[in-house]
Amino acid sequence: MSIESETDAGALRSRRVCQRLCLAIATVTATASITAANATESALGRPVAGMSVLSGIGIVPPEPVTLVSIEQIYIDGSIGANRSVPIAGKASLGVDAQVAFTLASVLRVWGGAGGWDFASGITVPYVWTEVTASFAAGRLGTSSSDRASNLFDLYFTPIVAGYHFSQTAHISLSFNFWAPTGHYDPNALANASLNNWTFVPQVAFTKFVPKYGLEFDVVGSLEFYTKNTSTNYQNAPLFTLDALALKKFANGVGVGVVLGTVQQLGNDSGPVADKLNGFVGHDFSMGPIITYSTKIDGKPLSASLRWVPSIVSVNRLKSTTSVMATATVAF
């Protein structure tokens, strides 16, 4: 085969791979940012177990493309009154919370160099939340409720680097961060911000088994928080790990199962956290997912719907109503 023929064949394979990956991917920016409820302070914040993994999470397409994604997350959870929760600069006797997040993400794939493909993106989240907490008042107790509805902290992905081991095995590395851009009131139970910077290095892997129509995805990350200077509360780092096993069919439908965990690495610190022995938490969630991939006017479109209830939860919101819907289109 001539050099020209080899080059043409390589370009054709690259285009085919890009088309397939664009159908599978659901925006690396979006998957990283689908961490929108359950931090340490107030048990409301960034990571939600089972929400950060999507089909194609480890893939960065080998050709320039723009991916636009919309996600909707709903959590309805609680921590029982037998556990104190740091919130609004105090310790409450349990907490009940409903949280709805709408996230709009854009990821731009720039191209490749040295065998790696590069991208960057941004996510704009909007939050609606209602929180109810109880506080001791002498021998009596009082219950307070609060609502917030506003733009949440912005999420940035300056760099994603993807590598293709083969047409069936892919890895991506990314650095992401949350900026405290949302409105924050230190005396409020419900807020549209955590009032801290959060830095999130992440690694993701995707493996296809075409013979059986199977796909496996896994994503792990670390979250490092700066101090909330308004409450003098320092969240400890968190480790998150989510996995997805998916069976895909010829009609574009996929069905599978999602597993996820959030593990706190060390104690929180600050006046309230110290009284609660560091408020160390962890959780584990598992549930079903359904996906669909197609093309509209030649543009790849993917969507998914999952239900991932809490199985085990300690010092974190336990929710049996944890739902996420996503839709992504490539241009």
WOKA-V797785 format. One record per run of one state. SS is the DSSP state (H for helix, E for strand, L for the rest). FROM is the first residue (numbers start at 1). LEN is the number of residues. If there is no record, write none. Layout:
# WOKA-V797785
ss=SS from=FROM len=LEN
ss=SS from=FROM len=LEN
This chain:
# WOKA-V797785
ss=L from=1 len=2
ss=H from=3 len=22
ss=L from=25 len=3
ss=H from=28 len=6
ss=L from=34 len=7
ss=H from=41 len=3
ss=L from=44 len=21
ss=E from=65 len=23
ss=L from=88 len=2
ss=E from=90 len=24
ss=L from=114 len=2
ss=E from=116 len=22
ss=L from=138 len=2
ss=E from=140 len=12
ss=L from=152 len=2
ss=E from=154 len=11
ss=L from=165 len=4
ss=E from=169 len=11
ss=L from=180 len=18
ss=E from=198 len=12
ss=H from=210 len=3
ss=L from=213 len=1
ss=E from=214 len=12
ss=L from=226 len=2
ss=E from=228 len=1
ss=L from=229 len=4
ss=E from=233 len=2
ss=L from=235 len=2
ss=E from=237 len=12
ss=L from=249 len=4
ss=E from=253 len=13
ss=L from=266 len=3
ss=E from=269 len=1
ss=L from=270 len=1
ss=H from=271 len=5
ss=L from=276 len=6
ss=E from=282 len=15
ss=L from=297 len=2
ss=E from=299 len=9
ss=L from=308 len=1
ss=E from=309 len=6
ss=L from=315 len=3
ss=E from=318 len=13
ss=L from=331 len=1
